[in-house]
């Protein structure tokens, strides 16, 4: 086999792409031809120079690991910031200040009707209430809380137990200004809270924990003042 043919086949031979017959002829020629043998050894040396030792891969793996950890930390940090922003804007963490707190009061009459199963159920007024029904009328203090914010979250704390056992009201709350969520269904004034207090007695209070101080509303005195204004 001529030298020029062997030299043309050497790249394929180095990549093990030649046939078995060609390999035998090339190896036989390399054994006898120093020039072609030198060319072959030069090609093999270049391939060895290109190969990266295993020890050089370890630093790259460490760098990749650090990059991966940094990416994970960045994702976790971003999620934490978004969660904190959501809580601050839409849940509320800082109570309203006392100068932003406003409320009004009014008194309404609440009637409760009761009758026995054997009572005459004649309903001459067509109002769904039998003529024989007994009427229990009581007054209810309605407090409307209106803070200076577009939306609010109310957290209430009741200091009394069962409604039937209580002798006075001890109610406290916090009001947190928030932004309204798209699915909030509390109407056009989601910042307003209307609270009813039936049969208010002396000693009943509503405490609102504001950012700067506690505002204590004497419900009994508020009832008396409202009663006087409405007369």
N, CA, C and O of each residue as an XYZ file, in Angstrom:
924
protein
N       0.859     -1.192      0.000
C       0.000      0.000      0.000
C       0.893      1.239      0.000
O       1.849      1.316      0.772
N       0.589      2.195     -0.851
C       1.410      3.389     -0.987
C       1.237      4.320      0.210
O       0.221      4.305      0.905
N       2.288      5.142      0.420
C       2.283      6.047      1.583
C       1.138      7.053      1.529
O       0.488      7.314      2.541
N       0.892      7.616      0.343
C      -0.163      8.640      0.260
C      -1.537      8.052      0.584
O      -2.393      8.729      1.154
N      -1.738      6.778      0.214
C      -3.014      6.129      0.538
C      -3.114      5.887      2.042
O      -4.160      6.116      2.649
N      -2.019      5.425      2.632
C      -2.014      5.163      4.082
C      -2.263      6.457      4.858
O      -3.035      6.478      5.817
N      -1.592      7.549      4.424
C      -1.773      8.831      5.116
C      -3.218      9.313      5.033
O      -3.736      9.922      5.969
N      -3.871      9.027      3.886
C      -5.287      9.413      3.750
C      -6.180      8.590      4.673
O      -7.205      9.068      5.160
N      -5.766      7.330      4.905
C      -6.596      6.443      5.732
C      -6.301      6.555      7.226
O      -7.083      6.083      8.051
N      -5.174      7.178      7.575
C      -4.791      7.238      8.990
C      -5.848      7.909      9.893
O      -6.114      7.396     10.980
N      -6.461      9.039      9.481
C      -7.494      9.625     10.358
C      -8.638      8.654     10.639
O      -9.141      8.582     11.761
N      -9.049      7.898      9.601
C     -10.111      6.915      9.800
C      -9.621      5.764     10.663
O     -10.369      5.215     11.473
N      -8.350      5.404     10.480
C      -7.777      4.311     11.266
C      -7.700      4.697     12.747
O      -7.972      3.883     13.629
N      -7.329      5.936     12.996
C      -7.251      6.398     14.393
C      -8.627      6.404     15.055
O      -8.754      6.165     16.256
N      -9.649      6.681     14.255
C     -11.021      6.696     14.798
C     -11.683      5.334     14.731
O     -12.859      5.177     15.061
N     -10.875      4.313     14.281
C     -11.371      2.935     14.198
C     -12.584      2.825     13.271
O     -13.582      2.179     13.591
N     -12.464      3.472     12.124
C     -13.546      3.441     11.145
C     -13.171      2.642      9.892
O     -13.969      2.530      8.961
N     -11.972      2.097      9.872
C     -11.552      1.309      8.706
C     -11.908     -0.156      8.924
O     -12.150     -0.599     10.047
N     -11.932     -0.906      7.799
C     -12.280     -2.326      7.866
C     -11.107     -3.134      8.410
O      -9.986     -2.640      8.534
N     -11.400     -4.383      8.729
C     -10.354     -5.253      9.275
C      -9.238     -5.472      8.253
O      -8.059     -5.472      8.607
N      -9.613     -5.658      6.985
C      -8.597     -5.851      5.939
C      -7.724     -4.621      5.796
O      -6.506     -4.729      5.661
N      -8.352     -3.443      5.826
C      -7.578     -2.202      5.711
C      -6.659     -2.032      6.906
O      -5.525     -1.573      6.773
N      -7.160     -2.407      8.073
C      -6.327     -2.297      9.280
C      -5.055     -3.126      9.148
O      -3.967     -2.678      9.510
N      -5.204     -4.329      8.631
C      -4.036     -5.202      8.485
C      -3.020     -4.598      7.526
O      -1.818     -4.631      7.790
N      -3.498     -4.046      6.412
C      -2.588     -3.450      5.430
C      -1.901     -2.218      6.006
O      -0.704     -2.008      5.806
N      -2.701     -1.381      6.748
C      -2.122     -0.159      7.329
C      -1.078     -0.508      8.378
O      -0.002      0.088      8.410
N      -1.392     -1.465      9.229
C      -0.448     -1.841     10.284
C       0.829     -2.448      9.688
O       1.930     -2.223     10.193
N       0.667     -3.207      8.625
C       1.838     -3.787      7.956
C       2.709     -2.684      7.378
O       3.935     -2.742      7.468
N       2.068     -1.666      6.775
C       2.813     -0.559      6.182
C       3.506      0.263      7.269
O       4.655      0.672      7.102
N       2.803      0.508      8.390
C       3.405      1.291      9.477
C       4.618      0.585     10.078
O       5.554      1.226     10.556
N       4.583     -0.710     10.046
C       5.707     -1.475     10.592
C       6.962     -1.284      9.757
O       8.077     -1.331     10.277
N       6.773     -1.066      8.439
C       7.915     -0.963      7.531
C       8.269      0.475      7.181
O       9.388      0.737      6.742
N       7.327      1.433      7.368
C       7.548      2.818      6.916
C       7.650      3.739      8.133
O       6.667      3.951      8.843
N       8.831      4.276      8.364
C       9.048      5.160      9.510
C       8.325      6.492      9.343
O       7.843      7.073     10.316
N       8.254      6.967      8.107
C       7.599      8.263      7.866
C       6.120      8.196      8.222
O       5.612      9.049      8.949
N       5.429      7.179      7.709
C       3.991      7.038      8.004
C       3.767      6.727      9.476
O       2.778      7.155     10.069
N       4.697      5.977     10.059
C       4.582      5.655     11.480
C       4.670      6.928     12.327
O       3.958      7.090     13.318
N       5.586      7.846     11.894
C       5.730      9.114     12.614
C       4.457      9.949     12.504
O       4.036     10.590     13.467
N       3.842      9.932     11.300
C       2.576     10.667     11.114
C       1.492     10.087     12.011
O       0.726     10.827     12.627
N       1.429      8.758     12.082
C       0.421      8.089     12.923
C       0.612      8.431     14.397
O      -0.356      8.729     15.097
N       1.866      8.389     14.873
C       2.134      8.708     16.278
C       1.805     10.159     16.596
O       1.353     10.477     17.696
N       2.039     11.050     15.611
C       1.703     12.465     15.807
C       0.193     12.650     15.967
O      -0.263     13.435     16.798
N      -0.578     11.908     15.153
C      -2.040     11.984     15.267
C      -2.513     11.476     16.627
O      -3.385     12.087     17.246
N      -1.957     10.384     17.088
C      -2.334      9.828     18.393
C      -1.982     10.778     19.531
O      -2.721     10.886     20.509
N      -0.847     11.468     19.399
C      -0.420     12.399     20.438
C      -1.384     13.573     20.529
O      -1.677     14.037     21.631
N      -1.887     14.065     19.397
C      -2.846     15.174     19.401
C      -4.133     14.769     20.114
O      -4.723     15.556     20.854
N      -4.557     13.528     19.879
C      -5.774     13.047     20.537
C      -5.572     12.956     22.044
O      -6.470     13.269     22.825
N      -4.354     12.512     22.446
C      -4.067     12.426     23.883
C      -4.058     13.805     24.529
O      -4.489     13.975     25.669
N      -3.547     14.812     23.764
C      -3.509     16.179     24.299
C      -4.913     16.754     24.472
O      -5.157     17.563     25.367
N      -5.818     16.333     23.615
C      -7.194     16.843     23.676
C      -7.943     16.256     24.856
O      -8.773     16.938     25.457
N      -7.667     14.992     25.206
C      -8.367     14.335     26.317
C      -8.130     15.088     27.622
O      -6.990     15.420     27.948
N      -9.202     15.360     28.370
C      -9.125     16.083     29.644
C      -8.978     15.076     30.762
O      -9.802     14.168     30.875
N      -7.976     15.201     31.577
C      -7.803     14.251     32.694
C      -8.986     14.329     33.650
O      -9.629     15.369     33.789
N      -9.255     13.213     34.300
C     -10.381     13.149     35.232
C     -10.248     14.153     36.364
O     -11.245     14.676     36.860
N      -8.999     14.423     36.776
C      -8.806     15.328     37.902
C      -9.247     16.750     37.566
O      -9.550     17.526     38.472
N      -9.291     17.115     36.243
C      -9.727     18.456     35.864
C     -11.245     18.590     35.877
O     -11.751     19.712     35.845
N     -11.978     17.506     35.921
C     -13.443     17.556     35.884
C     -14.014     17.887     37.257
O     -15.080     18.494     37.354
N     -13.321     17.498     38.308
C     -13.846     17.697     39.657
C     -14.113     19.163     39.981
O     -15.171     19.471     40.530
N     -13.185     20.094     39.660
C     -13.493     21.504     39.936
C     -14.727     21.995     39.187
O     -15.495     22.805     39.708
N     -14.916     21.498     37.953
C     -16.098     21.896     37.190
C     -17.368     21.415     37.869
O     -18.371     22.128     37.909
N     -17.319     20.193     38.406
C     -18.488     19.666     39.112
C     -18.807     20.509     40.341
O     -19.973     20.755     40.648
N     -17.753     20.956     41.049
C     -17.968     21.792     42.227
C     -18.597     23.131     41.844
O     -19.482     23.639     42.532
N     -18.116     23.692     40.723
C     -18.674     24.967     40.256
C     -20.143     24.804     39.886
O     -20.973     25.647     40.226
N     -20.461     23.707     39.180
C     -21.855     23.449     38.814
C     -22.731     23.288     40.050
O     -23.867     23.760     40.085
N     -22.189     22.615     41.063
C     -22.954     22.409     42.298
C     -23.223     23.739     42.990
O     -24.323     23.978     43.488
N     -22.201     24.612     43.018
C     -22.385     25.930     43.637
C     -23.426     26.745     42.880
O     -24.270     27.404     43.488
N     -23.362     26.698     41.560
C     -24.332     27.441     40.751
C     -25.744     26.932     41.000
O     -26.686     27.715     41.118
N     -25.880     25.609     41.079
C     -27.200     25.019     41.331
C     -27.739     25.454     42.692
O     -28.916     25.790     42.819
N     -26.872     25.446     43.711
C     -27.296     25.863     45.053
C     -27.687     27.338     45.072
O     -28.644     27.725     45.743
N     -26.935     28.163     44.327
C     -27.267     29.587     44.261
C     -28.617     29.805     43.583
O     -29.393     30.664     44.004
N     -28.897     29.030     42.536
C     -30.182     29.152     41.845
C     -31.321     28.756     42.770
O     -32.346     29.435     42.831
N     -31.135     27.637     43.501
C     -32.170     27.189     44.442
C     -32.392     28.234     45.528
O     -33.531     28.534     45.885
N     -31.292     28.791     46.057
C     -31.410     29.820     47.100
C     -32.120     31.058     46.568
O     -32.920     31.670     47.276
N     -31.828     31.432     45.312
C     -32.480     32.604     44.718
C     -33.979     32.373     44.550
O     -34.783     33.273     44.791
N     -34.351     31.153     44.133
C     -35.778     30.836     43.971
C     -36.493     30.880     45.315
O     -37.576     31.455     45.432
N     -35.876     30.264     46.339
C     -36.487     30.268     47.675
C     -36.603     31.692     48.208
O     -37.623     32.058     48.793
N     -35.558     32.496     48.008
C     -35.598     33.885     48.465
C     -36.683     34.688     47.776
O     -37.374     35.485     48.412
N     -36.836     34.476     46.460
C     -37.882     35.182     45.716
C     -39.266     34.791     46.205
O     -40.131     35.648     46.384
N     -39.478     33.485     46.424
C     -40.775     33.024     46.930
C     -41.059     33.597     48.315
O     -42.196     33.958     48.619
N     -40.030     33.681     49.153
C     -40.218     34.241     50.497
C     -40.606     35.714     50.433
O     -41.471     36.168     51.183
N     -39.961     36.461     49.533
C     -40.294     37.885     49.381
C     -41.717     38.056     48.866
O     -42.456     38.912     49.352
N     -42.105     37.242     47.881
C     -43.463     37.325     47.340
C     -44.499     36.963     48.400
O     -45.548     37.601     48.492
N     -44.202     35.931     49.206
C     -45.136     35.537     50.267
C     -45.277     36.640     51.304
O     -46.381     36.928     51.767
N     -44.151     37.261     51.670
C     -44.201     38.356     52.648
C     -44.982     39.546     52.101
O     -45.754     40.174     52.824
N     -44.777     39.855     50.813
C     -45.515     40.965     50.199
C     -47.011     40.672     50.152
O     -47.831     41.558     50.391
N     -47.364     39.420     49.842
C     -48.786     39.045     49.799
C     -49.424     39.201     51.176
O     -50.517     39.752     51.304
N     -48.729     38.709     52.211
C     -49.268     38.815     53.575
C     -49.413     40.274     53.980
O     -50.426     40.661     54.563
N     -48.407     41.086     53.673
C     -48.436     42.497     54.065
C     -49.549     43.255     53.352
O     -50.226     44.079     53.966
N     -49.749     42.984     52.053
C     -50.708     43.750     51.258
C     -52.128     43.230     51.373
O     -53.067     44.021     51.460
N     -52.305     41.900     51.377
C     -53.648     41.339     51.277
C     -54.153     40.694     52.568
O     -55.350     40.434     52.693
N     -53.273     40.433     53.520
C     -53.699     39.876     54.808
C     -53.616     40.932     55.899
O     -54.497     41.023     56.754
N     -52.558     41.726     55.866
C     -52.406     42.791     56.837
C     -51.654     42.336     58.067
O     -51.982     41.307     58.657
N     -50.638     43.103     58.461
C     -49.835     42.759     59.641
C     -49.729     43.927     60.621
O     -49.356     43.727     61.777
N     -50.052     45.139     60.176
C     -49.951     46.319     61.036
C     -51.351     46.859     61.297
O     -52.037     47.235     60.347
N     -51.801     46.911     62.552
C     -53.151     47.419     62.847
C     -53.289     48.886     62.462
O     -52.302     49.608     62.325
N     -54.529     49.303     62.294
C     -54.818     50.682     61.934
C     -54.512     51.599     63.113
O     -54.610     51.174     64.264
N     -54.147     52.841     62.847
C     -53.899     53.806     63.918
C     -55.223     54.395     64.394
O     -56.215     54.383     63.665
N     -55.232     54.907     65.618
C     -56.480     55.375     66.227
C     -57.089     56.559     65.487
O     -58.310     56.715     65.487
N     -56.260     57.408     64.850
C     -56.811     58.564     64.135
C     -57.522     58.160     62.843
O     -58.226     58.975     62.248
N     -57.344     56.913     62.406
C     -58.026     56.417     61.207
C     -59.303     55.651     61.545
O     -59.954     55.101     60.657
N     -59.659     55.615     62.820
C     -60.806     54.825     63.270
C     -62.028     55.721     63.462
O     -61.958     56.749     64.136
N     -63.149     55.317     62.860
C     -64.416     56.036     63.006
C     -65.535     55.013     63.181
O     -65.459     53.894     62.672
N     -66.573     55.417     63.909
C     -67.716     54.517     64.082
C     -68.972     55.331     64.374
O     -68.905     56.449     64.885
N     -70.104     54.750     64.041
C     -71.408     55.337     64.337
C     -72.253     54.290     65.049
O     -71.918     53.105     65.056
N     -73.356     54.743     65.651
C     -74.221     53.821     66.388
C     -75.682     54.180     66.162
O     -76.021     55.344     65.951
N     -76.530     53.184     66.209
C     -77.979     53.362     66.139
C     -78.642     52.230     66.910
O     -78.027     51.197     67.178
N     -79.899     52.441     67.261
C     -80.645     51.443     68.025
C     -81.826     50.967     67.188
O     -82.573     51.776     66.637
N     -81.985     49.663     67.099
C     -83.116     49.074     66.378
C     -83.881     48.156     67.321
O     -83.343     47.662     68.312
N     -85.138     47.942     66.989
C     -85.976     47.013     67.752
C     -86.002     45.667     67.044
O     -86.252     45.593     65.841
N     -85.747     44.618     67.787
C     -85.752     43.258     67.254
C     -86.900     42.502     67.910
O     -86.952     42.381     69.134
N     -87.815     41.996     67.096
C     -88.971     41.255     67.601
C     -88.775     39.762     67.386
O     -88.376     39.320     66.308
N     -89.063     38.995     68.428
C     -89.011     37.539     68.357
C     -90.410     36.998     68.599
O     -91.064     37.362     69.577
N     -90.871     36.122     67.701
C     -92.231     35.577     67.784
C     -92.155     34.100     68.160
O     -91.296     33.366     67.671
N     -93.070     33.675     69.038
C     -93.126     32.266     69.443
C     -94.575     31.854     69.628
O     -95.415     32.657     70.034
N     -94.863     30.584     69.325
C     -96.199     30.034     69.512
C     -96.097     28.529     69.640
O     -95.138     27.917     69.171
N     -97.086     27.942     70.275
C     -97.095     26.495     70.484
C     -97.651     25.792     69.257
O     -98.285     26.406     68.398
N     -97.399     24.499     69.195
C     -97.893     23.718     68.057
C     -99.415     23.662     68.023
O    -100.004     23.485     66.956
N    -100.058     23.812     69.181
C    -101.518     23.720     69.251
C    -102.201     25.077     69.091
O    -103.429     25.157     69.112
N    -101.426     26.130     68.934
C    -102.014     27.464     68.830
C    -102.725     27.639     67.499
O    -102.411     26.976     66.511
N    -103.695     28.553     67.499
C    -104.411     28.902     66.269
C    -103.430     29.579     65.310
O    -102.850     30.615     65.634
N    -103.252     28.991     64.138
C    -102.261     29.519     63.194
C    -102.891     30.471     62.185
O    -102.330     30.716     61.117
N    -104.057     31.004     62.528
C    -104.686     31.988     61.644
C    -103.769     33.197     61.495
O    -103.299     33.758     62.484
N    -103.524     33.586     60.260
C    -102.630     34.716     59.970
C    -103.430     35.776     59.230
O    -103.458     35.810     58.000
N    -104.082     36.642     60.003
C    -104.944     37.651     59.383
C    -104.146     38.752     58.697
O    -104.672     39.432     57.815
N    -102.879     38.943     59.084
C    -102.050     39.997     58.482
C    -101.237     39.501     57.286
O    -100.572     40.284     56.608
N    -101.298     38.196     57.038
C    -100.550     37.602     55.915
C     -99.048     37.935     55.964
O     -98.419     38.194     54.938
N     -98.503     37.919     57.175
C     -97.074     38.198     57.328
C     -96.288     36.971     57.769
O     -95.113     37.072     58.123
N     -96.949     35.796     57.745
C     -96.278     34.574     58.136
C     -96.235     34.343     59.624
O     -95.612     33.388     60.087
N     -96.895     35.211     60.390
C     -96.886     35.093     61.853
C     -98.316     34.870     62.334
O     -99.178     35.705     62.058
N     -98.604     33.781     63.040
C     -99.965     33.529     63.531
C    -100.425     34.630     64.481
O     -99.623     35.241     65.187
N    -101.732     34.866     64.480
C    -102.277     35.900     65.366
C    -102.038     35.571     66.831
O    -101.954     36.475     67.663
N    -101.926     34.280     67.159
C    -101.760     33.868     68.553
C    -100.304     33.907     69.007
O    -100.009     33.533     70.142
N     -99.397     34.347     68.156
C     -97.976     34.343     68.504
C     -97.674     35.361     69.594
O     -98.238     36.456     69.615
N     -96.780     34.986     70.494
C     -96.310     35.897     71.532
C     -95.100     36.673     70.999
O     -94.219     36.114     70.346
N     -95.086     37.970     71.298
C     -94.036     38.844     70.771
C     -93.072     39.219     71.889
O     -93.481     39.700     72.946
N     -91.796     38.993     71.642
C     -90.745     39.408     72.577
C     -89.907     40.470     71.874
O     -89.164     40.163     70.942
N     -90.026     41.706     72.317
C     -89.338     42.823     71.667
C     -88.148     43.268     72.514
O     -88.254     43.387     73.735
N     -87.033     43.508     71.866
C     -85.852     43.987     72.576
C     -85.079     44.942     71.683
O     -85.212     44.926     70.459
N     -84.280     45.759     72.314
C     -83.492     46.736     71.581
C     -82.091     46.182     71.311
O     -81.518     45.449     72.117
N     -81.576     46.557     70.165
C     -80.230     46.109     69.776
C     -79.406     47.315     69.357
O     -79.833     48.116     68.526
N     -78.225     47.433     69.939
C     -77.301     48.506     69.582
C     -76.497     48.075     68.358
O     -75.808     47.056     68.386
N     -76.592     48.849     67.298
C     -75.868     48.558     66.057
C     -74.682     49.509     65.960
O     -74.855     50.726     65.896
N     -73.486     48.950     65.950
C     -72.260     49.744     65.824
C     -71.673     49.507     64.438
O     -71.409     48.370     64.045
N     -71.477     50.591     63.710
C     -70.905     50.513     62.355
C     -69.496     51.098     62.413
O     -69.317     52.293     62.647
N     -68.494     50.236     62.195
C     -67.087     50.656     62.252
C     -66.605     50.953     60.837
O     -66.743     50.128     59.933
N     -66.029     52.160     60.656
C     -65.634     52.611     59.314
C     -64.220     53.196     59.356
O     -64.076     54.411     59.485
N     -63.191     52.384     59.254
C     -61.815     52.904     59.260
C     -61.472     53.596     57.941
O     -62.091     53.337     56.909
N     -60.483     54.474     57.995
C     -60.032     55.189     56.795
C     -59.104     54.303     55.969
O     -57.888     54.496     55.966
N     -59.677     53.347     55.281
C     -58.928     52.489     54.360
C     -59.935     51.860     53.398
O     -61.119     51.739     53.715
N     -59.460     51.469     52.240
C     -60.361     50.926     51.220
C     -60.806     49.504     51.518
O     -61.867     49.076     51.064
N     -60.012     48.779     52.268
C     -60.323     47.387     52.584
C     -59.719     47.065     53.947
O     -58.675     47.607     54.309
N     -60.375     46.181     54.705
C     -59.876     45.887     56.051
C     -60.187     44.450     56.431
O     -61.178     43.859     56.002
N     -59.291     43.912     57.260
C     -59.502     42.586     57.839
C     -59.697     42.745     59.341
O     -58.887     43.371     60.024
N     -60.789     42.167     59.842
C     -61.122     42.279     61.266
C     -60.829     40.953     61.973
O     -61.211     39.884     61.497
N     -60.150     41.041     63.105
C     -59.884     39.869     63.938
C     -60.529     40.125     65.297
O     -60.115     41.026     66.025
N     -61.550     39.325     65.639
C     -62.313     39.537     66.871
C     -61.917     38.530     67.947
O     -61.547     37.391     67.663
N     -62.008     38.991     69.189
C     -61.749     38.143     70.353
C     -62.908     38.333     71.324
O     -63.131     39.438     71.821
N     -63.638     37.268     71.593
C     -64.783     37.331     72.502
C     -64.361     36.818     73.881
O     -63.786     35.738     74.015
N     -64.661     37.619     74.891
C     -64.304     37.244     76.256
C     -65.474     36.648     77.019
O     -65.365     36.390     78.218
N     -66.593     36.425     76.337
C     -67.730     35.790     76.996
C     -67.964     34.425     76.367
O     -67.448     34.128     75.289
N     -68.739     33.606     77.045
C     -68.991     32.250     76.556
C     -70.251     32.186     75.730
O     -70.377     32.874     74.717
N     -71.184     31.361     76.160
C     -72.443     31.178     75.452
C     -73.266     32.460     75.532
O     -73.285     33.126     76.567
N     -73.949     32.808     74.430
C     -74.777     34.009     74.409
C     -75.843     33.969     75.505
O     -76.165     35.002     76.094
N     -76.387     32.792     75.779
C     -77.478     32.675     76.748
C     -77.005     32.902     78.182
O     -77.818     33.196     79.058
N     -75.704     32.768     78.433
C     -75.184     32.896     79.794
C     -74.541     34.250     80.070
O     -74.264     34.570     81.225
N     -74.300     35.048     79.037
C     -73.529     36.269     79.245
C     -74.395     37.355     79.879
O     -75.589     37.460     79.600
N     -73.772     38.156     80.731
C     -74.452     39.288     81.359
C     -73.986     40.604     80.762
O     -74.701     41.603     80.842
N     -72.808     40.624     80.169
C     -72.339     41.812     79.454
C     -71.337     41.384     78.385
O     -70.844     40.256     78.378
N     -71.057     42.316     77.491
C     -70.156     42.041     76.379
C     -68.745     42.488     76.735
O     -68.545     43.569     77.289
N     -67.779     41.653     76.414
C     -66.367     41.994     76.510
C     -65.730     41.554     75.194
O     -65.222     40.441     75.060
N     -65.776     42.466     74.235
C     -65.320     42.138     72.882
C     -64.112     43.002     72.542
O     -64.098     44.199     72.829
N     -63.103     42.397     71.933
C     -61.930     43.145     71.470
C     -61.615     42.729     70.039
O     -62.012     41.655     69.588
N     -60.901     43.592     69.338
C     -60.591     43.296     67.932
C     -59.391     44.096     67.476
O     -59.012     45.100     68.078
N     -58.797     43.611     66.375
C     -57.784     44.359     65.633
C     -58.301     44.585     64.221
O     -59.010     43.748     63.661
N     -57.938     45.724     63.657
C     -58.341     46.067     62.288
C     -57.073     46.253     61.466
O     -56.239     47.101     61.781
N     -56.931     45.455     60.409
C     -55.739     45.508     59.567
C     -56.102     46.052     58.184
O     -56.878     45.418     57.470
N     -55.559     47.214     57.783
C     -55.789     47.710     56.420
C     -55.153     46.769     55.401
O     -54.020     46.325     55.585
N     -55.869     46.469     54.343
C     -55.375     45.568     53.295
C     -55.829     46.067     51.934
O     -56.591     47.028     51.834
N     -55.351     45.403     50.886
C     -55.850     45.616     49.541
C     -56.902     44.552     49.237
O     -56.817     43.426     49.727
N     -57.873     44.911     48.439
C     -58.968     43.992     48.136
C     -58.542     42.980     47.084
O     -57.995     43.344     46.043
N     -58.795     41.715     47.363
C     -58.527     40.646     46.400
C     -59.619     40.615     45.338
O     -60.748     41.027     45.608
N     -59.307     40.134     44.133
C     -60.315     40.111     43.060
C     -61.555     39.303     43.411
O     -62.651     39.644     42.965
N     -61.411     38.238     44.203
C     -62.551     37.377     44.529
C     -63.223     37.765     45.845
O     -64.061     37.018     46.349
N     -62.867     38.921     46.408
C     -63.500     39.391     47.646
C     -64.950     39.767     47.349
O     -65.209     40.618     46.498
N     -65.905     39.130     48.054
C     -67.328     39.331     47.772
C     -68.034     40.109     48.883
O     -69.221     39.893     49.127
N     -67.321     41.009     49.554
C     -67.930     41.749     50.651
C     -68.601     43.045     50.206
O     -68.900     43.897     51.044
N     -68.838     43.209     48.933
C     -69.579     44.364     48.445
C     -68.696     45.560     48.150
O     -67.479     45.443     48.007
N     -69.354     46.735     48.062
C     -68.654     47.954     47.671
C     -67.841     48.573     48.806
O     -66.947     49.382     48.554
N     -68.139     48.204     50.047
C     -67.427     48.797     51.187
C     -66.851     47.689     52.085
O     -67.339     47.460     53.191
N     -65.826     47.020     51.599
C     -65.253     45.909     52.381
C     -64.470     46.361     53.610
O     -63.955     45.534     54.362
N     -64.381     47.667     53.809
C     -63.694     48.169     55.008
C     -64.637     48.330     56.193
O     -64.179     48.529     57.318
N     -65.954     48.249     55.963
C     -66.951     48.524     57.001
C     -67.372     47.229     57.693
O     -67.604     46.207     57.047
N     -67.464     47.296     59.020
C     -67.973     46.181     59.814
C     -69.180     46.661     60.608
O     -69.104     47.667     61.314
N     -70.301     45.935     60.492
C     -71.516     46.253     61.247
C     -71.698     45.173     62.309
O     -71.769     43.987     61.990
N     -71.772     45.585     63.566
C     -71.861     44.636     64.676
C     -73.078     44.968     65.526
O     -73.285     46.123     65.897
N     -73.881     43.958     65.833
C     -75.065     44.145     66.662
C     -74.849     43.659     68.087
O     -74.247     42.608     68.307
N     -75.345     44.432     69.061
C     -75.242     44.076     70.480
C     -76.640     44.149     71.099
O     -77.072     45.231     71.497
N     -77.350     43.032     71.190
C     -78.693     43.047     71.788
C     -78.632     43.138     73.306
O     -77.744     42.580     73.953
N     -79.616     43.868     73.858
C     -79.745     43.969     75.323
C     -78.427     44.347     75.993
O     -77.934     43.636     76.869
N     -77.869     45.475     75.566
C     -76.604     45.927     76.147
C     -76.791     46.247     77.624
O     -77.771     46.882     78.012
N     -75.849     45.805     78.438
C     -75.906     46.041     79.881
C     -74.690     46.842     80.326
O     -73.690     46.919     79.611
N     -74.782     47.429     81.492
C     -73.689     48.224     82.032
C     -72.457     47.337     82.228
O     -72.553     46.220     82.738
N     -71.313     47.851     81.818
C     -70.065     47.092     81.904
C     -69.649     46.472     80.585
O     -68.548     45.931     80.479
N     -70.514     46.539     79.570
C     -70.174     45.987     78.257
C     -69.205     46.924     77.536
O     -69.397     48.140     77.530
N     -68.186     46.364     76.943
C     -67.176     47.176     76.255
C     -66.757     46.533     74.936
O     -66.846     45.321     74.743
N     -66.299     47.395     74.046
C     -65.677     46.971     72.789
C     -64.309     47.639     72.737
O     -64.214     48.865     72.687
N     -63.255     46.835     72.749
C     -61.889     47.361     72.729
C     -61.272     47.110     71.361
O     -61.248     45.978     70.878
N     -60.773     48.178     70.741
C     -60.110     48.066     69.441
C     -58.625     48.349     69.649
O     -58.237     49.453     70.032
N     -57.810     47.340     69.392
C     -56.360     47.467     69.572
C     -55.762     48.139     68.338
O     -55.578     47.500     67.302
N     -55.463     49.424     68.455
C     -54.883     50.175     67.342
C     -53.361     50.152     67.419
O     -52.780     49.656     68.384
N     -52.735     50.693     66.392
C     -51.278     50.675     66.327
C     -50.648     51.476     67.460
O     -49.634     51.067     68.025
N     -51.251     52.621     67.795
C     -50.657     53.516     68.784
C     -51.257     53.380     70.178
O     -50.602     53.716     71.165
N     -52.508     52.888     70.276
C     -53.144     52.752     71.590
C     -54.400     51.903     71.457
O     -54.838     51.582     70.353
N     -54.966     51.548     72.598
C     -56.230     50.810     72.628
C     -57.383     51.798     72.761
O     -57.370     52.673     73.627
N     -58.373     51.648     71.898
C     -59.584     52.468     71.970
C     -60.673     51.622     72.617
O     -61.110     50.624     72.044
N     -61.113     52.019     73.813
C     -62.130     51.278     74.559
C     -63.465     52.009     74.426
O     -63.598     53.158     74.846
N     -64.442     51.335     73.842
C     -65.778     51.910     73.658
C     -66.692     51.334     74.734
O     -66.889     50.121     74.807
N     -67.249     52.207     75.567
C     -68.213     51.794     76.587
C     -69.563     51.605     75.896
O     -70.246     52.582     75.590
N     -69.944     50.367     75.652
C     -71.169     50.094     74.898
C     -72.416     50.563     75.646
O     -73.375     51.019     75.023
N     -72.410     50.459     76.943
C     -73.562     50.918     77.722
C     -73.727     52.431     77.608
O     -74.839     52.921     77.410
N     -72.620     53.177     77.732
C     -72.698     54.629     77.593
C     -73.048     55.014     76.160
O     -73.792     55.968     75.931
N     -72.509     54.268     75.198
C     -72.843     54.530     73.796
C     -74.319     54.284     73.549
O     -74.954     55.025     72.799
N     -74.868     53.260     74.168
C     -76.305     52.977     74.052
C     -77.125     54.126     74.630
O     -78.093     54.565     74.010
N     -76.750     54.619     75.814
C     -77.489     55.719     76.441
C     -77.411     56.990     75.599
O     -78.415     57.678     75.414
N     -76.216     57.303     75.089
C     -76.057     58.512     74.270
C     -76.860     58.410     72.980
O     -77.487     59.380     72.556
N     -76.840     57.232     72.356
C     -77.590     57.034     71.107
C     -79.086     57.090     71.366
O     -79.838     57.645     70.565
N     -79.518     56.521     72.475
C     -80.936     56.541     72.848
C     -81.415     57.972     73.037
O     -82.516     58.330     72.620
N     -80.580     58.781     73.667
C     -80.942     60.179     73.912
C     -81.034     60.963     72.606
O     -81.933     61.787     72.440
N     -80.105     60.710     71.675
C     -80.124     61.425     70.399
C     -81.337     61.059     69.558
O     -81.862     61.897     68.825
N     -81.787     59.810     69.661
C     -82.888     59.347     68.811
C     -84.251     59.719     69.373
O     -85.258     59.566     68.682
N     -84.308     60.200     70.596
C     -85.603     60.580     71.179
C     -86.065     61.941     70.661
O     -87.133     62.418     71.045
